Amino acid sequence: MTELSGSPTQEPPEPTAGDTPNLLPVTSTPTRNPANKKLSLLPLIFLIYFEALITAELSTAFPGNDGFIIWAHRAFGPFFGSLVGTWKFLSGVINVAAFPVLCIDYLKKLFPVFASGLPRKLAILISTLFLSFVNYTGLTIVGYAAVGLGVVSLLPFIIMSLIAIPQIHPHRWVSLGQHGVKKDWNLFFNTLFWNLNFWDNVSTLAGEVEKPQKTFPTALFSAVILTCFAYILPLLAVTGAVSVDQSEWETGFMANAAEMISGKWLKIWIEIGAVLSAIGLFEAGLSSRFYLQLLGMGDLGFLPKFFALRSKWFNTPWVGILLSTAITLGVSYMSFTDIISSANFLYSLGMLLEFASFIWLRRKYPTMKRPYRVPMRLPGLVIMCLIPPAFLIFIMVIATKIVFLVSGLMTVGAIGWYFLIKFCRSRRMLPFNDGDEDEEG
């Protein structure tokens, strides 16, 4: 769960409209019928469930750090394996860099000195370097830390939800918000998608997990249930118990709502939990999206061999950690809002290729051993995989011109990188691993 959402504190970066946060975002675009828009949430629900199913099957069929890279590689060849790896790496760079910013944004509520200027920049720098060093010490520490941070982050929301029960007025749950308020559905869908994606990133951890064939399906399905409850229950509690002007629904409002429901002590706890949640998200994200993904790409020969080098002290891929940390620092000073659409666009491109790989691998290797297998035949899987891509394409269609430009340039760079690496391998300019043979196994 820490890999995906962290806690209910991961809210939209802009004010949300109505009595329902994360449902009706405010900025500039009017809508005639908000009730109809809520039907658009259904493809996202299918996306969450089907992405978890696909990750469970393919992670157990290919239990290594290659993750989604080997899926596309085995399905369509090395070019597409390199392309999906680069797409996911770049989306991860943009995404994970947001969490130190989010952490400092919550800290400034307790310590205003971090609001701007040199103290804020130093705080982002020091927090990024320290958290990267924790990853360098190994996944055992990261795993225990993620569990501990998850418990501390979720506990105050459980308490708040219980205290709020006598104060809940159910009629507030069906409110469509204040009349005449403009809503930005682009920001809404991108923020919602950002909060609930990245299920497949755990596939790059399979090589570090004992008995992934048994562990991954259980962990993924548990995370689906826990994540949904972690978002929905506190949201129902706050929207049912608190009535405020919709302009107050912004990042960090859950802490203010906790103070209204119970007292300042719970507000402080939630603010601390939000910081810890951001830390957990950074640690989990850096582990899977960056250095283990780079390790997998190095093992497959998509990167020079030295990317697969591991530390003598902690057995962690230090080159990948160093590169990932440097890139993260480079984009950490962007605004939180600016990164969401670009990360989502690149992630959506990768997910479309993953869905195609899943279907093609079933057709290409029908007898391959799959410790967990989605209980459907190929025609049913094709129908199942038609629903989530509709939402992915919608996310890309509503992107702004800047997002199209950035994503297009990065895609061109990803293609150029593949042919550059291919040229270096052919001329033996750098040492590479032999890669993975295209066989059923």
N, C-alpha and C positions, 0 to 999 in steps of 0.2 A: 504494500500500500504506500509506503514511503517513496518508492520509485515513481508512483503515479501522481498522488495528490498531496500527501503530507498531512493535511488536516483541513477542516472547514475554513481555516483562516485564509486560505489561498483564494481570495476573492477577486472580482474585476478591478482593474486599475482605475476605472472612471466611475462616476456616480451612476447608480442604477435607478430606474424609475419604478414607481408604484410601491405597494407594500410587499413586493416579492423580489428580493435581491437575486441577482444572477438570472432574472427572467425578463425584465424590461429595461434595457440600458438607455440612458439619456445622452443625447448630444444634439444631433441636428436633423435627422431624417424622420418625418412624420409617418405614421401608419394609420390606416383606416380601420383595421379590424385586428387588434392584438390577439384576440382569442384564437383566430385562425393560425396565427404565427406559431402558437404553442404546439401545433401538430408537427412542426418541423423538428421537434425534439425527438420524434420517434426514430428517424434514421440514425441519430446519434446513439440511442439506446441499443439499436442493432449493431452499430459499429463497435461499441464497448464489448458486447457479448461475443460477437463473431471474431473480433481481433484476439480476444483471450483464448477462444477455441483453437484458432489457427496457430497461435503462439505455443499452446500446450502440445499440439500434435507435432509441429515441426521442430520444436526444441527437444522433444524426446526422440525424434527420429535422427536429428543431427546434434547430439549433446556435446557441443564445444563452444569456444568463445567466438566462433565465426558468426553465429546467430543468423540474422536475416541476410547476411552477405552470402553465406553458403547456400541458402535457399534459392536466391536468384541465380547464383553461379551454376548450381546443379540443374536448374530449370532451363535457363536461356543462354548460359555461357559466361565467360569471365568478364566481358564488357558490362553486362547488366549487374553482375556481382559487384564490380568496382563502382558502378554508377549509384546503386542503392546505398552502398557503404559511404560514399562521399556525400550523398544527399542527407543521410541520417547523421553523419558526423557534423555537417554544417548546421543542420537544424538543432543539433545538440549544443553546439558552440553558442548559438544565439540564445537557446532556451536556458541552459544552465547558468549562463552569465547573469541572468535576471535575479537569481536567488540571493546573492550577496546584496544586491540593490534592495530587494524586498526585505531582507533582514535588517538593513540599516534604516529603511523606511519605518519599520516598527520600533526599532530602538530609539529613533528620534522622538517618538511619543513619550518615552520615559526620560530621554536625555536630549533636549532640544539642540545641544551643541552639534549633533550629527545632521542637522537639517540641511546645511550647505557648507560650501567653502572647503578649506584644507582638511578640517577634522573629518568631514564626510568622505573625501577622497582617500585619506589615510585609513579610515575604518574599512572601506571596501577593499583596499589593497591588502591590509593585514589579515582580514577575515578570509579572503580568497587564498592567500598563501598558507595560512594555518590549516584551513580545511583541506587543501590539496595535500599537505603533509600528512594529515590523518589518513587519506587514501593511500599514500605511499607506504604506510605501515602495514597495510594488508586488509583484505576483505573481512577477516574475522572481527577486527575492531569495528569496521564500518557496519557490519551486520548487527552486532550487539548495540552499537550506538543508534542505529536506525530504529531498532525495536524500542529502546528506551525513550528516544525522542518521540516516537509515535505515541507511546502510552501517555507521556507527560502532556503532549499536545492535545490529545483527544479527551483526556479526563475532565478538564474544565467544561467542555461542551456537553458531556454527559450530565454533569452536575447542573449546568444551566438549563438543560432540557427538562430535567426532573423538577427543578424549582419553578419553571415556567408553566407547568401543567395547570395549576389552579387559575392562572392569569390568561389562559388562551381563550380567544373568541374565534371559533371556527369560520365564521362568515368572512373574516379577513383573508382567508386562504384563496378565495375566489375573486378577490379584488383585481381589477385591471389597471389600477393606478389612478393617479390624478388626471382629470380630463385636460386635453390641450397640451400635454407635455410631449415634446419631441423625443423620439427614440432612435438610437443608432443600432440597427440590426446587424450591421457589419461588425461592429465592436462586440455586440452580444454573442453572435455565433462564434467568432474567433476566440473570445474569452472562454466561452463554455467548452469549445473544442480543446483549447489549451489546457483546461483543468482536467479533462477526462481522456486524454490520449496517452501515447507512449507505452502502451502495454507490451509491445514487442521488444522493447529495449532490454527486458530481463533475459532475452534469449542469448545475449552476449555474455551472460554470467554462467551459462550452463556448464562450461568447462571448469568452473570453480566450485561447483555444487556436488556433493556426494549423492549418488543415486538420483540424478535429475529426472529419470523416467518416472519415478514415483513422486518426487518432491514437486515438480513443476505443475502438473495438473491440479494438485491439491492447493498449492500456494496461489495459483492464478484464480481459481474459482472462489477461494476464501477472500482474496483481495477484491474481487468484483463485488461481493456482497458487502464487505466491510466499507468499501469506498462509497457505495450508494447510500448506505445507512449514515455514514459519517457526514455526508453532504445534506441529505434530506431531513433527518431528524432535527438537527439544530436549526435548519432553515424554517421548518414548520413551527418549531418552538418560538423563534424570534418573531416571525411574521404574524403568528397568532397572538402573541402576548404584548407586542410593542406597536404603537401607532405613532409615527412621526412623519414629518414632511419628507417626501421622497428624495429631496436634494441631500439629505443626510446619509443616504445609502451610498457609501463610498468605501474605499479600501480601509479596513480597520473598524468598520461600524459594528462588527460582531462584538468587539470589546466594549463599545459604548452601550450596546444592547444588554450585555451582561451586567453592566453597572445599573441600568434601569431595572432589570429583573431581580438582581440579588444584592448588589453593592459594589463598592470600589475594589474590594479584595479580589472579586472574580474578574473584574476588568483587567487588573494587573496580571493575574494569572494567565488570562487569555493572551495578553500582549507578550508575555514571556514565552508562552507556548507557540505563538506565531513566529517568534525569532527561532526557536528550537526547530519548528517545522521547516522553516526555510533552510536551516542547516542540514536537516535530514534529507531534504530534496536535493540539495547541492551534492552531498556525499553519495547518495544513490545514483544521481545523474552522472557525476564524474566517473563513477566506477563502471557503469554499463555503457554509457554513450561514448565515452572518450577512450580511456586507456585500454579497456578490454576489447572494444571494437577495433582500435588500432592494432592491438595484438593479433586479433583474428585476421585482419587484412594483411598483416605481415606474414602470418602463417600460410596464407593462401597465395602469397607472392604478389599481392597488389601494392605492397609497400616494400621498400628495401628491408633486408633481413634485420638490420639493427633496431627496427621498430619492435621486434619481438624479444629484445634483450630484457632480462629480468634482474632485479636487484639481488645482490649476494646476501643481503641482510634480511629482506622481507619477501623475496621471491615475487615482487611486483614489477610490472613493465615500466621502468622508470623513464624511458624515452617518451612513451606515450603520455605519461603523467606530466612531464615537463612541457611537452608541446601543447597539451590540452590546457594547462594552467596559463601558459603564455597567451594563447588565443583568448581564453576566458577573460584575462585581465584587459586585453585589448578592447573588448566590447562591453565590459562591465559598467562603463560610464555612460552608456546609452540610457534613455528613459525607459521605464518599465513597459510602457504602452507600445513604444515603437518596435519592440522586438517580436510581439505576439504574431502579427500577420505573416511576417517573413518566415518565422519558425513553423507556423502551421502550413504554409504553402509548400515548403520543402518536405515537410513530414508527409503531407498528403501525396506528393509525387512518389515518395518511397512506399507508402502504403498501397497505392494502386499497383505498383510493381510486385509487392508482396502477395496481394490477393491473386494476381495472375500467376505468380510462382506456385502458390498453394494448389491451384487448380491443375496447372501443368505437371507438377510433380506427382499428383495422384494419377494422371493419365500416363506419364512417362515411366513411373516406377510403381505399378499397381501392387506388386508383391513385396515391396520393401517392408522391412520390419518396422512397425510403428507402435511402441509400447502404449501410447495413448492415440486413439484414432477417433476423429469426429464421426459419430455413428450415422453417416449418410453416404449414399452412393454419389457418383460423379454428377448426374443430372441435378440432384438435390443440392449439391455443393455449389454448382453454377448458379442456381437460383438464389441460394443463400448469399453468395458473394456479389450479387447484383445490387443489394440494398445499401450496404455501407459506402460503396464507391459513389453513389448518388450524392451523399452528403459531402464526401471528399471533394468531388467536382464542384459542388456548390460553394464550398469554402474558397476554392481557387478562383471561381468566376467572380465572386464579390470583392476580390482583392483590389487594392488601389494600383495606380500606375507605377508608383515607387516599388511596391512589392513585386509586381511583374518584372520590373527592371532588375531589381536585386536578385530575384530568384532565377531570372534568365541568365544573367551574367555568371551566377554561381554554377548553373547547369552547364553552360559552355566551358567554364573552368574545370568542372568535373570530367567532362568528355576529353578536354585537352590533357588533363592529368593522366587519364588512362593511357592515352597514346604516348605520352612522355615516358611513363613507366615502362611501357612495352618497348619503346626505343632503347631505353637504358638497359633493359634485360637482354635485348638482342645484341647489343654492343658490349655486354658484360662490363658496364661502367661501374655498377654497384653489385654487391652480393645480394641475391634473392633466394627465398625458399623455393622449392620446386612447385609448391601449390598443391591443390587437391585434384586427384584424378576424377574424371567424370564417369563414375561407375555407381552401380546401385548400392553396393555395400551390404 
